[in-house]
Amino acid sequence: MQNIISVKDILEVEIIDMNHRGQGVAKVEGFVIFADNVMIGDRVKLEVIEVKKNYAVAKVLEILTTSPYKVKPECPYFWECGGCQLMHMDYDKQLEYKRDLVASEIRRSLPQAEFHIKDTIGMAYPYRYRNKGSFPVVREKGRVSIGAYKLTSHDIVDLESCIIQHPIADKVINVFRDLMVALRLEPYDEIKHTGLVKHLMVRTNTRNEAMLIIVMAKNKFLYKSEIIAKLLEEIPELSSIIMNVNDRQTNVILGNKNKILYGTPFLKDWIFDLEFAISPQSFFQVNSQQTEALYLKALEFANIDETTTVYDLFCGIGTISLAAAKKAKHVFGIESVKEAIVDANDNAKRNGIQNIDFHCGKAEDVFPKLYQQGYTADVVILDPPRKGCEKPVLETIIEMEPERVVYVSCNPTTLARDLKVLVYGGYEIKEVQPVDMFPHGVHVETVVCLHKKSM
Ligand SMILES: C[S@@+](CC[C@H](N)C(=O)[O-])C[C@H]1O[C@@H](n2cnc3c(N)ncnc32)[C@H](O)[C@@H]1O
């Protein structure tokens, strides 16, 4: 069958929806068209640039009528930077969009299921919330550029400020850029394999301290003492400076080798009344304020008391595990990254918590083994990466039959896929709570409460 749309067609359409990547969605006789830089509610003139079997991609030629949800982005780099996708959308509408996205993914996977989805928990001030920033360092058009990748290419937007990052991150990129220019320190060139500096990573905490990780292509640091002295003079908030060596040619930012140039090998941060030490490689939620909102919901759904045994799968450095252990009889945490488990054990000690065992390994291997050895639980909390859970994790939950399952997810598509397995395995969805951990970005975090169905 021939498509009703061809490349170079000019169309006048209304943007009726946004997809999970923040692209506008229009339809012509049911055929879907995606376009960047438009907003739900815009009426636009588009030129079709690509046609696939089930959809087309178009570029905007003109906005004919502006959406009522459109606002002026607070960030001057928004239109070229790939960091945020929704800053041109009214914040209340962003929260609604995220709730609808989660609801439609679950409905698509489980059309028969009845569930209650709450309004997205948003932020009163949805800026300056990130506690971690990674900034590529390159030489572009003869200049040292430090910033973020552009929306449509591997080029860099040279940033002076990033309004979703902690202000210390702004200081770091500006001071470091000036130092590189003054000392003629060369960025790494990924084609010629010359130069040294690849990336800056800045982690900040809720007490205004920061860790700077300087990623180098080789185990070599020119002008080390001058650079450290100037950084500390200009940015007294730095509590540690780490050199990380990454000699691989991949998209992974950090290499395996860390060398402490100044201060401690970790950054401390606090969630509720718990203290955590975070190593450069460890996962820590990027929005500290919303993390507390997220964990409070997860703990409310888990409904833990001193008789409850809990599994915390994909536990990272033990943040949810330790908060749960303060109320529970016992907690088992499982995590695949070795450094995170070292941190988790250290964090348990730091907080004087003993009713917890951390296991290092893949949840899909360790969880079924522990269950076969007789370690069961009343509640399973799981917080997997974007790809969701492997089958053995879900199958073990279904066999173990904990009364409650709390699924924390950063990807509605894999969440919906995994919920289907749990619902078919005898669980019912009690409540779905989206939480906005990433204002102005397309990602959304969701906590789902599931109960074992009574027979
Ligand atoms: C979204 S994070 C959640 C961490 C933690 N719950 C928190 O809130 O900070 C997912 C974690 O799963 C870990 N991970 C990834 N794949 C895993 C697997 N197959 N088995 C166990 N852990 C895994 C990652 O290293 C990461 O720490």
The ligand as an ORCA input file, in Angstrom:
! r2SCAN-3c Opt
* xyz 0 1
  C      17.828      3.117     39.022
  S      19.209      2.610     39.965
  C      18.497      2.473     41.564
  C      19.450      2.518     42.729
  C      18.843      2.778     44.105
  N      17.641      2.045     44.344
  C      18.631      4.255     44.339
  O      17.488      4.705     44.463
  O      19.632      4.991     44.414
  C      19.438      0.998     39.393
  C      20.580      0.247     40.031
  O      20.579     -1.081     39.505
  C      21.924     -1.499     39.313
  N      21.833     -2.612     38.347
  C      21.791     -2.558     36.999
  N      21.587     -3.786     36.495
  C      21.501     -4.634     37.547
  C      21.261     -6.035     37.661
  N      21.094     -6.800     36.589
  N      21.205     -6.573     38.893
  C      21.376     -5.794     39.997
  N      21.605     -4.466     39.948
  C      21.650     -3.890     38.731
  C      22.639     -0.260     38.875
  O      24.024     -0.370     39.118
  C      21.969      0.806     39.760
  O      22.653      0.959     40.968
*
